[in-house]
Amino acid sequence: MEKVRRQHYVPRMYLKRFGYGNIGDEYISVLKLDNGTVLDNRKVENFAVANYFYDADKEQIAEILKEDLKVFPELCDNENLSDDQFTEHVLAREESAISKMLNELQEDLSTIHISSNRNLMIIFLHSLAYRTKQFRDQMDAINNKTEKWLSSMCDNLGLDEETKKKTIEINCSTGKNTQLYQILGIKPVLETMQMLQYNYEWYEAVNNTELDFVISDNPAQTVRNGFNDICIPVSSNKAIIFRIKDKTAPLISKDMPENGIINLSLNSVIAYNCMQLAMGQKFLFGTSNTIKYMKKMWEARSAGRNKRK
């Protein structure tokens, strides 16, 4: 089997839902978050992608999944674990099922209340929250600081190099290993499932305003951080909104549901889009007019930062 070189950390099947063009020939507009440049008519496959991003050898996968392999030892002999692109292939199979679910939601948002679709949505959101480059970079930064702190502590205590090495190995993990554990492990996705099922009310959300939804290259950080009010766009005009069950908690949007449906105001769409803008690492994606509007938001944010300096 030919190896997949260009691996997307935001699925193409999700990105294309916010662009334009014919099926199989989708384009998207992009706001570059480093300098505010807008790129129109760009191919979806050229963004949120990195070479061999998820590749890992069998020993690395076995170490990452050691908890699961203790529970299911028969998996140790599974030949798929010898595949360097095991994670990429897992995600590809996952995306196929989730794409069908998102198509159903686009046609009828009420299908989110079907148990199988809820389960797929949870799997999708968990994966989307942890598979990005932003998450890996964040974990690497934390790991590097932890390694330096532990190394300094061991030196101050006069510990030998072998003890220092073991201390760092026990307490540290690379960003990639942490990420692959989140993507592939059973426990992490069950924790997300418990959080979303028991802590949140789920609502259908419709955007009939002149401004479309956008997403960033880090589209589900609100899920990872457990925000009170989480908007996950299904496409440029539909979304699923998760609101914390605590009625006293502050919300991003003031729009209230009627019979389980939230008809979003323009202010709410702008607010949710600005959350994507704030979470993005390098890019914001959407339709041309909306991305041009979000550039104004980017300019206002940049002006505010410069003023504070």
C-alpha positions as CSV (number, residue, x, y, z in Angstrom):
1,M,0.0,0.0,0.0
2,E,1.3,3.4,-1.0
3,K,2.1,5.6,2.0
4,V,0.0,8.8,2.6
5,R,2.5,11.6,2.7
6,R,0.2,14.6,3.1
7,Q,-1.8,14.0,6.3
8,H,-4.6,16.5,7.3
9,Y,-4.9,17.5,10.9
10,V,-8.3,19.1,10.1
11,P,-10.2,16.6,7.9
12,R,-10.7,17.7,4.3
13,M,-14.3,16.3,4.5
14,Y,-14.9,18.9,7.2
15,L,-13.0,21.8,5.7
16,K,-14.9,21.6,2.4
17,R,-18.2,22.2,4.2
18,F,-17.3,25.8,4.7
19,G,-16.2,26.6,1.1
20,Y,-17.7,26.7,-2.3
21,G,-17.5,25.1,-5.7
22,N,-18.8,21.8,-7.1
23,I,-18.7,18.5,-5.3
24,G,-15.2,17.0,-5.7
25,D,-13.9,20.4,-6.8
26,E,-14.2,22.5,-3.6
27,Y,-12.5,25.8,-2.9
28,I,-12.2,27.8,0.2
29,S,-11.2,31.3,1.3
30,V,-8.4,31.6,3.9
31,L,-7.4,34.3,6.3
32,K,-3.7,34.0,7.3
33,L,-3.5,34.7,11.0
34,D,0.2,35.8,11.0
35,N,-0.3,38.8,8.7
36,G,-4.1,39.2,7.9
37,T,-3.7,38.2,4.2
38,V,-6.9,36.8,2.5
39,L,-6.5,34.0,0.0
40,D,-9.5,33.3,-2.2
41,N,-10.3,30.2,-4.4
42,R,-7.8,27.9,-2.6
43,K,-8.0,24.1,-2.8
44,V,-9.1,22.5,0.5
45,E,-6.4,19.8,0.3
46,N,-3.6,22.4,0.6
47,F,-4.3,23.5,4.1
48,A,-4.1,22.1,7.6
49,V,-1.8,19.4,6.3
50,A,1.7,18.2,7.2
51,N,4.0,15.5,5.8
52,Y,3.7,12.1,7.7
53,F,2.2,13.9,10.6
54,Y,0.8,10.9,12.5
55,D,3.4,8.2,11.4
56,A,4.8,6.1,14.3
57,D,6.5,2.7,14.5
58,K,5.0,-0.4,16.3
59,E,7.1,0.1,19.5
60,Q,5.8,3.7,19.8
61,I,2.2,2.7,19.2
62,A,2.6,-0.2,21.7
63,E,3.9,2.2,24.3
64,I,1.2,4.7,23.7
65,L,-1.5,2.0,23.9
66,K,0.0,0.0,26.8
67,E,-3.1,0.6,29.0
68,D,-5.5,-0.7,26.3
69,L,-3.2,-3.6,25.4
70,K,-3.3,-4.8,29.0
71,V,-7.1,-5.0,28.8
72,F,-7.1,-6.5,25.3
73,P,-3.8,-8.4,25.1
74,E,-4.9,-10.2,21.9
75,L,-4.4,-6.9,20.1
76,C,-0.7,-7.1,20.6
77,D,-0.4,-9.5,17.7
78,N,-2.6,-7.5,15.4
79,E,-0.6,-6.9,12.2
80,N,-2.1,-3.4,11.9
81,L,0.0,-2.3,14.8
82,S,3.1,-2.8,12.5
83,D,1.8,-0.3,10.1
84,D,3.7,3.0,10.5
85,Q,0.5,4.8,9.3
86,F,-1.8,3.0,11.7
87,T,-3.1,6.4,13.1
88,E,-3.7,7.9,9.6
89,H,-5.7,4.8,8.6
90,V,-7.7,4.8,11.8
91,L,-8.6,8.5,11.2
92,A,-9.5,7.8,7.5
93,R,-12.0,5.0,8.5
94,E,-13.4,7.3,11.2
95,E,-13.8,10.2,8.8
96,S,-15.7,8.1,6.3
97,A,-18.4,7.3,8.9
98,I,-18.5,10.8,10.3
99,S,-18.8,12.4,6.8
100,K,-22.0,10.5,6.3
101,M,-23.3,11.6,9.7
102,L,-22.5,15.3,8.9
103,N,-24.3,14.9,5.6
104,E,-27.4,13.7,7.5
105,L,-27.2,16.6,9.8
106,Q,-26.9,19.1,7.0
107,E,-30.2,17.7,5.6
108,D,-31.9,17.4,9.0
109,L,-30.3,18.6,12.2
110,S,-32.7,16.7,14.3
111,T,-30.9,13.5,13.4
112,I,-28.3,14.5,16.0
113,H,-30.8,13.0,18.6
114,I,-30.3,9.5,17.0
115,S,-28.1,7.6,19.4
116,S,-25.6,6.4,16.7
117,N,-25.2,9.9,15.4
118,R,-24.6,11.3,18.9
119,N,-21.9,8.7,19.4
120,L,-20.3,9.6,16.1
121,M,-20.4,13.3,16.9
122,I,-18.6,12.6,20.3
123,I,-15.9,10.6,18.5
124,F,-15.6,13.3,15.9
125,L,-15.3,16.2,18.4
126,H,-12.8,14.3,20.5
127,S,-10.6,13.6,17.5
128,L,-11.0,17.1,16.2
129,A,-10.0,18.6,19.6
130,Y,-6.8,16.6,19.8
131,R,-5.5,15.9,16.3
132,T,-4.4,19.4,15.4
133,K,-0.9,20.8,15.1
134,Q,-1.8,23.5,17.7
135,F,-2.4,20.8,20.3
136,R,0.9,19.0,19.6
137,D,2.9,22.2,19.7
138,Q,1.3,23.2,23.0
139,M,2.1,19.8,24.5
140,D,5.7,20.0,23.2
141,A,6.1,23.4,24.8
142,I,4.8,22.1,28.2
143,N,7.0,19.0,27.9
144,N,10.1,21.0,27.1
145,K,9.5,23.2,30.1
146,T,8.9,20.2,32.3
147,E,12.1,18.5,31.1
148,K,14.2,21.6,31.9
149,W,12.6,22.0,35.4
150,L,13.1,18.3,36.2
151,S,16.7,18.4,34.9
152,S,17.5,21.4,37.0
153,M,15.9,19.9,40.1
154,C,17.9,16.7,39.7
155,D,21.1,18.7,39.3
156,N,20.3,20.7,42.4
157,L,19.7,17.5,44.4
158,G,23.0,16.0,43.1
159,L,21.3,13.0,41.5
160,D,23.3,11.0,39.0
161,E,22.6,11.1,35.2
162,E,20.8,7.7,35.2
163,T,18.4,8.8,37.9
164,K,17.8,12.1,36.1
165,K,17.1,10.3,32.8
166,K,14.6,7.9,34.4
167,T,12.8,10.8,36.3
168,I,12.4,12.7,33.0
169,E,11.2,9.5,31.1
170,I,8.6,8.8,33.8
171,N,7.2,12.3,34.0
172,C,7.5,13.6,30.4
173,S,6.0,12.7,27.1
174,T,6.5,14.3,23.7
175,G,3.7,16.3,22.2
176,K,3.3,13.6,19.5
177,N,3.0,10.7,21.9
178,T,0.5,12.7,24.0
179,Q,-1.5,13.4,20.9
180,L,-1.5,9.9,19.6
181,Y,-2.6,8.6,23.0
182,Q,-5.6,11.0,22.9
183,I,-6.5,10.0,19.4
184,L,-6.1,6.2,19.8
185,G,-6.7,5.5,23.5
186,I,-10.0,4.2,24.7
187,K,-10.0,6.1,28.1
188,P,-9.6,9.6,26.6
189,V,-12.6,9.4,24.3
190,L,-14.7,7.9,27.0
191,E,-13.9,10.9,29.2
192,T,-15.0,13.2,26.4
193,M,-18.2,11.2,26.0
194,Q,-19.0,11.4,29.7
195,M,-18.3,15.2,29.7
196,L,-20.5,15.9,26.7
197,Q,-23.3,13.5,27.6
198,Y,-23.7,14.4,31.3
199,N,-22.6,18.1,31.5
200,Y,-24.2,19.6,28.4
201,E,-27.5,20.1,26.7
202,W,-27.4,19.6,23.0
203,Y,-29.2,22.0,20.6
204,E,-29.7,22.3,16.9
205,A,-28.6,25.7,15.7
206,V,-29.5,27.5,12.4
207,N,-27.7,30.4,10.9
208,N,-29.9,32.4,8.6
209,T,-27.9,35.6,8.8
210,E,-25.8,37.2,6.1
211,L,-22.6,36.0,7.7
212,D,-21.6,32.3,7.4
213,F,-19.9,30.2,10.0
214,V,-16.1,29.9,9.7
215,I,-13.7,27.4,11.3
216,S,-10.0,27.6,12.1
217,D,-7.2,25.1,11.9
218,N,-7.9,24.4,15.6
219,P,-11.7,24.2,15.5
220,A,-12.6,22.3,18.7
221,Q,-10.4,23.8,21.4
222,T,-13.6,24.8,23.2
223,V,-14.4,21.0,23.6
224,R,-10.9,20.3,24.9
225,N,-11.2,23.1,27.4
226,G,-14.8,22.4,28.4
227,F,-16.2,25.8,27.6
228,N,-19.7,26.7,28.9
229,D,-21.1,27.4,25.4
230,I,-19.6,25.4,22.5
231,C,-20.7,25.9,18.9
232,I,-19.5,23.3,16.4
233,P,-20.5,24.2,12.9
234,V,-21.7,21.4,10.6
235,S,-21.5,23.7,7.6
236,S,-21.6,27.4,6.8
237,N,-25.2,27.7,8.0
238,K,-25.9,24.9,10.5
239,A,-24.3,23.9,13.8
240,I,-24.7,21.8,17.0
241,I,-24.4,23.9,20.2
242,F,-23.5,22.4,23.5
243,R,-24.4,24.4,26.6
244,I,-23.4,23.6,30.1
245,K,-26.3,22.5,32.3
246,D,-25.5,25.0,35.0
247,K,-28.0,27.7,34.3
248,T,-26.0,30.4,36.1
249,A,-22.9,29.9,33.8
250,P,-22.1,32.7,31.4
251,L,-22.8,32.0,27.7
252,I,-21.2,33.3,24.5
253,S,-24.6,33.7,22.8
254,K,-27.7,35.3,24.3
255,D,-30.0,33.4,21.9
256,M,-32.2,30.9,23.6
257,P,-33.6,27.7,22.3
258,E,-37.2,27.1,21.3
259,N,-38.2,23.4,21.2
260,G,-34.5,22.4,21.2
261,I,-33.6,24.7,18.2
262,I,-31.6,28.0,18.4
263,N,-32.1,30.4,15.6
264,L,-28.9,32.4,15.8
265,S,-28.7,36.2,15.6
266,L,-26.0,38.0,13.7
267,N,-24.4,39.0,17.0
268,S,-24.2,35.3,18.0
269,V,-22.7,34.2,14.7
270,I,-20.0,37.0,14.9
271,A,-19.3,35.9,18.5
272,Y,-18.9,32.2,17.6
273,N,-16.8,33.1,14.6
274,C,-14.6,35.3,16.8
275,M,-14.0,32.3,19.0
276,Q,-12.7,30.4,16.0
277,L,-10.5,33.4,15.2
278,A,-9.1,33.4,18.7
279,M,-8.4,29.7,18.7
280,G,-6.8,29.5,15.3
281,Q,-3.1,28.9,15.0
282,K,-2.3,29.8,11.4
283,F,-5.6,29.9,9.3
284,L,-9.3,30.8,9.4
285,F,-11.5,29.1,6.7
286,G,-14.8,30.1,5.1
287,T,-16.6,31.7,2.3
288,S,-15.1,34.7,0.6
289,N,-17.4,37.5,2.0
290,T,-17.3,36.1,5.5
291,I,-13.5,35.8,5.5
292,K,-13.2,39.4,4.4
293,Y,-15.5,40.4,7.2
294,M,-13.4,38.3,9.7
295,K,-10.3,40.1,8.5
296,K,-11.8,43.3,10.0
297,M,-12.1,41.4,13.3
298,W,-8.5,40.3,13.0
299,E,-7.4,43.9,12.3
300,A,-9.4,45.1,15.4
301,R,-7.8,42.5,17.5
302,S,-4.3,43.3,16.3
303,A,-4.9,47.0,16.9
304,G,-6.0,46.2,20.4
305,R,-2.9,44.2,21.1
306,N,-0.6,46.9,19.7
307,K,-2.4,49.5,21.9
308,R,-1.8,47.4,25.0
309,K,1.9,47.2,24.2
